[in-house]
Amino acid sequence: MKLFVMLGSINMALAVAIGAFGAHGLASKVTVKMLANWQTGAHYHIIHALALIAIGILMTQMPSQTSLLTWAGWLLFAGIILFAGSLYVMVLTDVTKLGAITPIGGLAFIVGWILVAISAVKQIN
């Protein structure tokens, strides 16, 4: 429970710093397309960092769903690393083949969100 609030908070701080670095430090150094990739990574990073905090809070409200929510949290965390992380590394290295990793992170996000939904449905029933 506390772990996901902590991971979410740390990731929020990182996402804000990374987003600012992209806006101020990379704007004149990379192509418009690469800057857009960076911004996409930062956007998804922020959303899913907040989601990690929400999962930590949900775990206290739905203790019977802790197992599913734990899986959801780890999948969202993996999604941050794979989705946003691959975009950040791709922009910094200009190795566009790293973009092949990005969809795996997207899939982790999708499955994580589905597990959150299943948790909610199971809690209601």
Number of C-alpha atoms within 10 A of each C-alpha: 19 13 14 24 19 15 17 27 17 12 22 21 13 16 23 15 13 19 21 14 13 23 14 10 12 18 14 11 11 16 12 12 10 21 20 16 20 27 20 17 24 27 15 18 28 22 15 23 27 18 21 29 22 16 26 22 15 18 20 13 12 16 12 13 19 18 13 19 28 21 15 26 30 16 23 29 25 20 27 27 17 24 28 27 21 27 29 25 15 19 23 14 10 13 12 13 10 17 18 12 15 21 14 16 23 20 17 21 25 16 17 25 19 14 21 21 15 15 21 16 10 13 13 8 5
